[in-house]
């Protein structure tokens, strides 16, 4: 389980880098279009790629959270959450 958590965290890191690159590409393509070095197709498609990368990041975060919750619960964390919830609702 710990290996899958680490692998998913590595994927998150890679996706963060990809998002940064895609955002830079949006800027670059807009400049290239303004100075007539490329057509508008790249300017239109680049934000779609950024949005796809953000979507992949959101999904990866979900994959990371699942095993982490399992590890937390297996270490006795679920009782802590239940006790604090019970205390908060009665206090």
C-alpha positions as CSV (number, residue, x, y, z in Angstrom):
1,X,0.0,0.0,0.0
2,X,2.8,2.4,0.8
3,X,4.3,1.8,-2.6
4,X,1.1,2.8,-4.3
5,X,0.9,6.0,-2.2
6,X,4.4,6.9,-3.2
7,X,3.7,6.2,-6.8
8,X,0.6,8.4,-6.7
9,X,2.5,11.2,-5.0
10,X,5.2,10.9,-7.7
11,X,2.4,11.2,-10.3
12,X,1.1,14.3,-8.6
13,X,4.5,15.9,-8.7
14,X,4.8,15.1,-12.4
15,X,1.3,16.5,-13.1
16,X,2.3,19.7,-11.3
17,X,5.2,20.1,-13.6
18,X,3.0,19.3,-16.6
19,X,0.5,22.0,-15.6
20,X,3.3,24.6,-15.3
21,X,4.6,23.6,-18.7
22,X,1.2,23.7,-20.3
23,X,0.5,27.2,-18.8
24,X,3.8,28.4,-20.2
25,X,2.8,27.0,-23.5
26,X,-0.5,29.0,-23.5
27,X,1.6,32.2,-23.1
28,X,4.1,31.2,-25.7
29,X,1.4,30.2,-28.3
30,X,-0.4,33.5,-27.7
31,X,2.8,35.5,-28.3
32,X,3.6,33.4,-31.5
33,X,0.1,34.1,-32.7
34,X,0.4,37.9,-32.0
35,X,3.6,38.1,-34.0
36,X,2.1,36.0,-36.8
37,X,4.3,32.9,-36.4
38,X,1.5,30.5,-35.9
39,X,-2.2,30.2,-36.5
40,X,-5.0,30.5,-33.9
41,X,-5.5,26.7,-33.5
42,X,-2.7,26.4,-31.0
43,X,-4.1,29.3,-29.0
44,X,-7.5,27.6,-28.8
45,X,-6.2,24.2,-28.0
46,X,-3.6,25.1,-25.4
47,X,-6.1,26.0,-22.6
48,X,-7.8,22.7,-23.2
49,X,-4.6,20.9,-22.5
50,X,-4.2,22.9,-19.3
51,X,-7.7,22.0,-18.2
52,X,-7.0,18.3,-19.0
53,X,-3.9,18.4,-16.9
54,X,-5.9,20.0,-14.0
55,X,-8.5,17.3,-14.4
56,X,-5.8,14.6,-14.2
57,X,-4.4,16.3,-11.1
58,X,-7.8,16.2,-9.4
59,X,-8.1,12.5,-10.2
60,X,-4.6,11.8,-9.0
61,X,-5.3,13.6,-5.7
62,X,-8.3,11.3,-5.2
63,X,-6.1,8.3,-5.8
64,X,-3.6,9.5,-3.3
65,X,-6.2,10.2,-0.6
66,X,-7.8,6.8,-0.7
67,X,-4.7,4.8,0.4
68,X,-3.6,7.5,2.9
69,X,-7.0,7.2,4.6
70,X,-6.6,3.4,4.7
71,X,-3.2,3.8,6.3
72,X,-4.6,6.3,8.8
73,X,-7.5,4.0,9.7
74,X,-5.3,0.9,10.0
75,X,-3.1,2.8,12.5
76,X,-6.1,3.5,14.7
77,X,-6.9,6.9,13.4
78,X,-10.6,6.1,12.8
79,X,-11.2,6.0,16.6
80,X,-9.6,9.4,17.0
81,X,-11.9,10.9,14.4
82,X,-15.0,9.2,15.9
83,X,-14.0,10.4,19.4
84,X,-13.4,14.0,18.3
85,X,-16.6,14.0,16.3
86,X,-18.6,12.8,19.4
87,X,-16.9,15.3,21.6
88,X,-17.6,18.2,19.1
89,X,-21.3,17.3,18.7
90,X,-21.9,17.0,22.5
91,X,-19.8,20.0,23.5
